[in-house]
Amino acid sequence: MGKTVRKRLWLLVPFLVILVGGAIVMSLAILPKQYRAVTTLIVQPKSLAGTWNSDDVVTNQRLTVTYGQILRSNRIAREVIANLGLDMTESAILKKLSVVSAQDSLLTAISVRDEDPTRALKIAGEFAAVFVARLPSILHVENTVILDSASLDNSGRPVSPNLLFFGGIGLFLALNAWLGIAFLLEAHDRSVETEEQMEMLLGVPVLAVVPKRSVTRLSGQKNGEQGRGREFLYSADMPRSSVAESFRTLRTNMRYMSFGQEFKVILITSPTPLDGKTSVSAELAIVMAQEQRKVVLVDCDLRCPRLHTVFGVTADKGLTQVLSGETDALKALLHSEIGNLDLLLSGNIPANPIDLLSGGHLEQAVAALRLSYDVIILDSPPLIPVADSQVLAKVADAVLLVAKYRVTPEDSVSKSKSLVERAKGNLVGSVLNAKPHGHGKYGRYYRI
């Protein structure tokens, strides 16, 4: 239960704002403002000697219930209406009246609620005056005094609607709705969350767990003019961070997974968009280049390319021109600012990406790059929306699948495995991306 609550804490704030705020706003919009006027009476037996004994007090205390009934009688109400010239019935004015007698005392409080504060004052005062005038003739009690004249309660502010009461109702509803939806979402949540899930679904090991990180840009200058700059790349800009360390772990595990057979062409893909495959491709390329190996990073996403924005570069030629036969792969390369790392951008977005990739130029381009580079990393489109990555898997030595923590659905991961197998690709491992710091056995080491 605690895990479910912590996992859905982000839902609590909107629920509190909507339901608590909504309850208060609705109470203000629907319920009319009401004011309360209060006056206090003291009713005591009259003693000829000017004193009264305990029996008189007890008798009078027992009569307090009777005083309340007299105050709420139609006879008193009719006279109050007549005296004030009010246009309402006895039952209507009595609904505004509240009579409270203090326990073990001779005090009786009269309160009146009304939308008009002036009218509330007048009604409360008139009820007291009529009661004082009529009580001696009804019960033969002659010593009745108005202890406090009528005054507005709550410093003259409305007593209704009670914003604290309705806010409390909203808070109660918000907390219960949040808990209910949190458990409902948890019951229907089929996103990947642990390494064990990934390994069970794919049948291959998780080679790295990459911490969650923000995407920021570095400013840049080109030819003396301010440029857009590239994205912040942890492996290059903060090599001692936990993020960079996770990619060095991925690099090491990739080497051990080869079992003596070098993975020269590595395809990096994901089940769905926005899983983070491009950033994983870029960071892995950097840490491999830092080993003094010649690395080329190829943007094979001919539909939504991103490598040019990650590195803050542009080129007239790219993979599209290579696949269409307009140029050779080696002539379309760009040198990046990272040592030993070159780029082959996507080029212009074609109308028929799958047809270009299925042509014979893809194998030729990869073969040419194999002769010049130690490692070729292919950043490809997601597997499920399009078939491009299945074509690319045929020319790769290894396929690496990237899934995003608590985002990528389990069934999408399973389907991705089937698609890679159908394409005869060599799925060697996976990456669990964007896992928050502090999760797992070594969470205390995760500091950026």
C-alpha positions as CSV (number, residue, x, y, z in Angstrom):
1,M,0.0,0.0,0.0
2,G,2.8,2.4,0.9
3,K,4.5,1.9,-2.4
4,T,1.2,2.5,-4.3
5,V,0.6,5.7,-2.3
6,R,4.2,7.0,-2.9
7,K,4.0,6.1,-6.6
8,R,0.8,8.2,-7.1
9,L,1.7,11.2,-4.9
10,W,1.8,13.4,-7.9
11,L,-2.0,13.0,-8.3
12,L,-2.6,14.4,-4.8
13,V,-2.0,18.1,-5.5
14,P,-4.4,18.4,-8.4
15,F,-7.1,16.5,-6.5
16,L,-6.7,18.8,-3.5
17,V,-6.8,21.9,-5.7
18,I,-9.8,20.8,-7.7
19,L,-12.0,19.2,-5.0
20,V,-11.1,21.5,-2.1
21,G,-11.2,24.6,-4.2
22,G,-14.3,23.4,-6.0
23,A,-16.1,22.7,-2.8
24,I,-15.4,26.2,-1.5
25,V,-16.2,27.9,-4.8
26,M,-19.4,25.9,-5.2
27,S,-20.5,26.7,-1.6
28,L,-20.0,30.4,-2.4
29,A,-21.8,30.2,-5.7
30,I,-24.8,28.1,-4.6
31,L,-25.4,28.9,-0.9
32,P,-26.4,32.4,0.0
33,K,-24.4,34.3,2.5
34,Q,-26.1,34.4,5.9
35,Y,-25.4,36.5,9.0
36,R,-26.2,35.7,12.6
37,A,-27.5,38.1,15.3
38,V,-27.4,37.0,19.0
39,T,-29.1,38.3,22.1
40,T,-29.1,36.8,25.6
41,L,-32.0,36.8,28.2
42,I,-32.0,36.1,31.9
43,V,-35.3,34.8,33.3
44,Q,-35.5,34.5,37.1
45,P,-38.3,34.3,39.8
46,K,-39.1,37.5,41.6
47,S,-38.8,37.4,45.3
48,L,-40.7,39.9,47.5
49,A,-37.7,40.0,49.8
50,G,-35.4,40.6,46.9
51,T,-33.7,37.2,47.4
52,W,-34.4,33.7,46.0
53,N,-33.5,30.3,47.4
54,S,-32.1,27.2,45.7
55,D,-35.5,25.7,45.1
56,D,-36.5,28.8,43.1
57,V,-33.3,28.4,41.0
58,V,-33.9,24.7,40.3
59,T,-37.5,25.4,39.4
60,N,-36.5,28.1,37.0
61,Q,-33.8,26.0,35.4
62,R,-36.4,23.3,34.6
63,L,-38.5,26.0,33.0
64,T,-35.8,26.8,30.4
65,V,-37.1,24.2,28.0
66,T,-40.5,25.8,28.3
67,Y,-39.0,29.3,27.6
68,G,-37.6,27.9,24.4
69,Q,-40.9,26.5,23.3
70,I,-42.6,29.8,24.1
71,L,-40.0,31.7,22.0
72,R,-40.6,29.3,19.1
73,S,-44.4,29.6,19.3
74,N,-46.5,31.0,16.5
75,R,-48.0,33.6,19.0
76,I,-44.6,35.2,19.5
77,A,-43.7,34.8,15.8
78,R,-46.9,36.6,14.6
79,E,-46.3,39.5,16.9
80,V,-42.6,39.9,15.7
81,I,-43.8,39.8,12.1
82,A,-46.5,42.4,12.8
83,N,-44.2,44.7,14.8
84,L,-41.5,44.6,12.1
85,G,-43.9,44.6,9.1
86,L,-42.2,41.5,7.6
87,D,-43.6,39.8,4.6
88,M,-43.2,36.1,5.7
89,T,-45.1,33.4,7.5
90,E,-44.6,32.2,11.1
91,S,-42.9,29.0,9.9
92,A,-40.5,30.9,7.7
93,I,-39.4,33.3,10.5
94,L,-39.2,30.4,13.0
95,K,-36.7,28.6,10.7
96,K,-34.4,31.5,11.1
97,L,-34.6,31.3,14.9
98,S,-32.5,29.2,17.2
99,V,-32.9,29.2,21.0
100,V,-30.3,27.7,23.3
101,S,-30.5,27.6,27.1
102,A,-27.3,27.2,29.1
103,Q,-27.2,24.1,31.2
104,D,-27.5,24.8,35.0
105,S,-28.1,28.5,34.5
106,L,-30.8,31.0,34.0
107,L,-29.5,32.2,30.6
108,T,-31.3,31.8,27.3
109,A,-29.6,32.8,24.1
110,I,-31.6,33.8,21.0
111,S,-29.9,33.7,17.6
112,V,-31.3,34.6,14.2
113,R,-29.8,33.8,10.8
114,D,-30.7,35.9,7.8
115,E,-29.3,36.9,4.4
116,D,-29.6,40.6,5.5
117,P,-27.5,41.5,8.6
118,T,-29.8,44.4,9.5
119,R,-32.9,42.3,9.4
120,A,-31.2,39.6,11.5
121,L,-30.5,42.2,14.2
122,K,-34.0,43.5,14.1
123,I,-35.6,40.0,14.3
124,A,-33.4,38.9,17.2
125,G,-34.1,42.0,19.1
126,E,-37.8,41.9,18.5
127,F,-38.1,38.2,19.6
128,A,-36.4,39.2,22.8
129,A,-38.6,42.2,23.4
130,V,-41.8,40.4,22.6
131,F,-40.8,37.4,24.8
132,V,-40.0,39.8,27.8
133,A,-43.3,41.5,27.3
134,R,-45.4,38.4,27.0
135,L,-43.8,36.0,29.4
136,P,-45.3,37.5,32.6
137,S,-48.8,37.0,31.2
138,I,-48.1,33.5,30.1
139,L,-46.2,32.0,33.1
140,H,-46.7,34.8,35.6
141,V,-42.9,35.4,35.7
142,E,-42.2,39.1,36.2
143,N,-38.4,39.3,36.4
144,T,-37.2,38.8,32.8
145,V,-34.3,40.9,31.6
146,I,-32.5,41.3,28.2
147,L,-28.9,40.7,29.4
148,D,-27.3,41.4,26.0
149,S,-28.9,43.4,23.3
150,A,-28.9,41.9,19.8
151,S,-25.6,42.1,18.0
152,L,-24.1,40.4,14.9
153,D,-22.1,37.3,15.6
154,N,-18.7,36.4,14.0
155,S,-17.6,40.1,14.0
156,G,-20.3,40.9,11.5
157,R,-19.0,38.5,8.9
158,P,-21.2,35.9,7.2
159,V,-21.6,32.7,9.2
160,S,-22.8,30.7,6.2
161,P,-21.6,29.2,3.9
162,N,-19.0,27.8,6.3
163,L,-15.9,27.7,4.1
164,L,-13.9,25.7,6.6
165,F,-16.7,23.1,6.7
166,F,-17.0,22.8,2.9
167,G,-13.2,22.9,2.5
168,G,-13.0,20.0,4.9
169,I,-15.6,18.1,2.9
170,G,-13.5,18.8,-0.2
171,L,-10.4,17.6,1.5
172,F,-12.1,14.4,2.6
173,L,-13.4,13.8,-0.9
174,A,-10.0,14.6,-2.5
175,L,-8.1,12.2,-0.3
176,N,-10.6,9.4,-0.8
177,A,-10.7,10.0,-4.6
178,W,-7.0,10.2,-4.8
179,L,-6.6,6.9,-2.9
180,G,-9.2,5.2,-5.0
181,I,-7.7,6.3,-8.3
182,A,-4.2,5.6,-7.1
183,F,-5.2,1.9,-6.4
184,L,-7.2,1.7,-9.6
185,L,-4.2,3.0,-11.6
186,E,-1.9,0.6,-9.8
187,A,-4.2,-2.3,-10.6
188,H,-4.2,-1.4,-14.3
189,D,-0.5,-0.2,-14.5
190,R,1.4,-2.6,-16.8
191,S,4.5,-0.4,-17.3
192,V,8.0,-1.8,-16.7
193,E,9.4,-0.8,-13.4
194,T,12.1,-3.3,-12.4
195,E,15.1,-5.0,-14.0
196,E,13.4,-8.4,-13.2
197,Q,10.4,-7.4,-15.2
198,M,12.5,-6.5,-18.2
199,E,14.5,-9.7,-18.1
200,M,11.4,-11.9,-17.7
201,L,9.7,-10.2,-20.7
202,L,12.8,-10.2,-23.0
203,G,14.7,-13.2,-21.9
204,V,17.9,-11.2,-22.1
205,P,19.7,-9.2,-19.3
206,V,19.3,-5.6,-18.4
207,L,22.8,-4.2,-19.2
208,A,22.3,-0.8,-17.5
209,V,19.8,1.2,-15.4
210,V,20.2,4.8,-16.4
211,P,19.1,7.4,-13.8
212,K,16.5,10.0,-14.6
213,R,18.0,13.2,-15.9
214,S,16.9,16.6,-17.3
215,V,17.5,17.7,-20.9
216,T,19.3,21.0,-21.1
217,R,21.1,22.8,-23.8
218,L,24.5,24.4,-23.9
219,S,25.0,27.7,-25.6
220,G,27.3,27.6,-28.6
221,Q,29.1,29.9,-31.1
222,K,29.7,29.4,-34.7
223,N,31.7,31.8,-36.9
224,G,31.5,34.4,-34.2
225,E,27.7,34.2,-34.0
226,Q,25.7,32.8,-31.2
227,G,24.4,29.3,-32.1
228,R,21.7,27.1,-30.6
229,G,24.3,24.8,-29.0
230,R,24.0,21.1,-28.2
231,E,22.3,19.2,-25.5
232,F,24.0,18.6,-22.2
233,L,25.7,15.2,-22.5
234,Y,26.6,13.7,-19.2
235,S,29.3,11.4,-20.4
236,A,31.2,14.4,-21.9
237,D,30.2,17.3,-19.7
238,M,29.9,15.5,-16.3
239,P,32.0,12.3,-16.7
240,R,32.0,11.6,-12.9
241,S,28.2,11.7,-12.6
242,S,26.1,8.6,-11.9
243,V,24.5,9.0,-15.4
244,A,27.9,8.8,-17.1
245,E,28.8,5.8,-14.9
246,S,25.7,4.0,-15.9
247,F,26.7,4.3,-19.6
248,R,30.2,3.1,-18.8
249,T,28.5,0.1,-17.2
250,L,26.5,-0.4,-20.4
251,R,29.7,-0.2,-22.4
252,T,31.4,-2.8,-20.2
253,N,28.4,-5.2,-20.2
254,M,28.1,-4.9,-24.0
255,R,31.8,-6.1,-24.2
256,Y,31.1,-9.1,-21.9
257,M,28.0,-10.0,-23.8
258,S,29.9,-10.5,-27.0
259,F,31.7,-13.6,-25.7
260,G,34.8,-12.9,-27.8
261,Q,32.7,-11.9,-30.8
262,E,32.9,-8.1,-31.3
263,F,29.7,-6.2,-31.7
264,K,30.8,-3.7,-34.3
265,V,27.3,-2.6,-35.5
266,I,24.9,-1.9,-32.6
267,L,21.3,-1.1,-33.2
268,I,19.6,0.9,-30.4
269,T,15.8,1.0,-30.6
270,S,12.8,1.1,-28.2
271,P,9.2,-0.2,-28.2
272,T,7.5,3.2,-28.3
273,P,8.4,6.8,-29.0
274,L,9.9,9.0,-26.2
275,D,11.6,6.1,-24.4
276,G,15.0,7.8,-24.6
277,K,16.7,5.7,-27.3
278,T,18.4,8.7,-28.9
279,S,20.0,10.0,-25.7
280,V,21.1,6.5,-24.9
281,S,22.7,6.2,-28.4
282,A,24.5,9.5,-28.0
283,E,25.8,8.7,-24.5
284,L,26.9,5.2,-25.4
285,A,28.7,6.5,-28.5
286,I,30.6,9.0,-26.3
287,V,31.8,6.5,-23.7
288,M,32.9,4.2,-26.4
289,A,34.8,7.0,-28.1
290,Q,36.5,7.8,-24.8
291,E,38.1,4.4,-25.0
292,Q,40.1,5.7,-28.0
293,R,38.0,3.7,-30.4
294,K,36.8,5.2,-33.6
295,V,33.0,5.5,-33.4
296,V,30.4,6.7,-35.8
297,L,26.8,7.4,-34.7
298,V,24.2,7.1,-37.5
299,D,20.7,8.7,-37.3
300,C,18.6,6.0,-38.9
301,D,15.3,7.6,-37.8
302,L,14.2,9.0,-41.2
303,R,10.8,10.1,-39.8
304,C,11.6,12.0,-36.6
305,P,15.4,12.5,-36.5
306,R,16.9,14.0,-33.3
307,L,20.7,13.6,-33.4
308,H,21.2,16.9,-35.1
309,T,19.5,18.7,-32.2
310,V,21.4,16.6,-29.6
311,F,24.7,17.6,-31.0
312,G,23.6,21.1,-32.3
313,V,24.8,20.5,-35.9
314,T,23.4,20.5,-39.4
315,A,24.5,19.0,-42.7
316,D,23.6,19.3,-46.3
317,K,24.0,15.5,-46.7
318,G,22.9,12.6,-44.6
319,L,21.7,9.0,-44.6
320,T,18.8,9.9,-46.9
321,Q,21.2,11.0,-49.7
322,V,23.4,7.9,-49.0
323,L,20.4,5.5,-49.3
324,S,19.2,7.2,-52.5
325,G,22.6,6.8,-54.1
326,E,23.4,10.5,-54.3
327,T,26.6,10.2,-52.2
328,D,28.8,7.8,-50.3
329,A,28.5,7.2,-46.6
330,L,32.0,8.4,-45.9
331,K,31.4,11.7,-47.7
332,A,28.3,12.5,-45.7
333,L,30.1,12.3,-42.3
334,L,30.5,15.1,-39.8
335,H,33.2,15.4,-37.1
336,S,31.7,16.0,-33.7
337,E,33.3,18.0,-30.9
338,I,33.8,14.7,-29.1
339,G,37.1,13.1,-29.9
340,N,37.0,9.9,-32.0
341,L,33.2,10.4,-32.6
342,D,31.8,11.1,-36.0
343,L,28.2,11.6,-37.0
344,L,26.1,10.6,-40.0
345,L,22.9,12.6,-39.7
346,S,19.5,11.6,-41.2
347,G,19.5,14.2,-44.0
348,N,16.2,15.3,-45.5
349,I,13.1,13.4,-44.4
350,P,12.0,11.3,-47.3
351,A,8.5,10.4,-48.4
352,N,9.3,6.6,-48.3
353,P,11.7,5.8,-45.4
354,I,11.0,2.1,-45.4
355,D,11.6,1.8,-49.2
356,L,14.9,3.6,-48.8
357,L,16.0,1.4,-46.0
358,S,15.0,-1.8,-47.9
359,G,17.1,-0.9,-50.9
360,G,20.5,-2.3,-51.5
361,H,22.4,0.9,-50.4
362,L,21.9,0.2,-46.7
363,E,24.2,-2.8,-46.7
364,Q,26.7,-1.0,-48.8
365,A,26.8,2.0,-46.5
366,V,27.2,-0.2,-43.4
367,A,29.9,-2.2,-45.1
368,A,31.9,1.0,-45.9
369,L,31.6,2.2,-42.3
370,R,32.8,-1.2,-41.0
371,L,36.1,-0.7,-42.8
372,S,36.7,2.8,-41.3
373,Y,35.3,2.5,-37.8
374,D,35.7,0.3,-34.7
375,V,32.0,0.8,-33.6
376,I,28.9,1.8,-35.6
377,I,25.9,2.8,-33.5
378,L,22.6,3.0,-35.3
379,D,19.9,5.2,-33.7
380,S,16.7,3.8,-35.1
381,P,12.9,4.5,-34.9
382,P,10.8,2.7,-32.3
383,L,9.8,-0.8,-33.2
384,I,6.1,-0.9,-32.8
385,P,4.9,2.2,-34.8
386,V,7.0,1.5,-37.9
387,A,8.9,-1.4,-39.5
388,D,12.1,0.5,-40.1
389,S,14.0,-1.0,-37.2
390,Q,13.2,-4.5,-38.3
391,V,15.0,-3.8,-41.6
392,L,17.9,-2.2,-39.8
393,A,18.2,-5.2,-37.4
394,K,19.3,-7.4,-40.3
395,V,22.5,-5.4,-40.8
396,A,23.4,-5.1,-37.1
397,D,25.5,-7.4,-35.0
398,A,23.5,-6.6,-31.8
399,V,20.2,-5.0,-30.9
400,L,19.8,-3.1,-27.7
401,L,16.3,-2.3,-26.5
402,V,15.6,0.9,-24.4
403,A,12.5,1.0,-22.2
404,K,11.5,3.9,-20.0
405,Y,10.8,3.4,-16.3
406,R,7.1,3.4,-15.5
407,V,6.2,4.6,-19.0
408,T,6.8,1.8,-21.5
409,P,4.0,-0.8,-21.3
410,E,4.9,-4.5,-20.6
411,D,3.0,-5.7,-23.6
412,S,5.0,-3.3,-25.8
413,V,8.3,-4.7,-24.5
414,S,7.1,-8.3,-25.2
415,K,5.9,-7.3,-28.7
416,S,9.3,-5.7,-29.4
417,K,11.0,-8.9,-28.7
418,S,8.8,-10.7,-31.2
419,L,9.4,-8.1,-33.8
420,V,13.2,-8.4,-33.4
421,E,13.1,-12.2,-33.5
422,R,10.9,-12.0,-36.6
423,A,13.5,-9.8,-38.3
424,K,16.3,-12.3,-37.3
425,G,17.9,-9.6,-35.2
426,N,20.3,-10.4,-32.3
427,L,18.7,-9.0,-29.2
428,V,21.5,-9.0,-26.7
429,G,20.2,-6.9,-23.8
430,S,18.1,-3.9,-22.7
431,V,18.4,-0.6,-20.9
432,L,16.0,0.6,-18.2
433,N,16.0,4.3,-18.8
434,A,15.1,7.3,-16.6
435,K,14.8,5.5,-13.2
436,P,14.6,8.1,-10.4
437,H,17.6,8.4,-8.1
438,G,17.4,6.4,-4.9
439,H,15.7,3.4,-6.3
440,G,17.5,0.1,-6.0
441,K,20.2,-1.3,-3.8
442,Y,22.7,1.4,-4.5
443,G,20.4,4.4,-4.5
444,R,22.6,6.3,-2.1
445,Y,25.4,6.5,-4.7
446,Y,23.1,8.2,-7.3
447,R,24.1,11.8,-7.1
448,I,24.5,13.9,-10.2
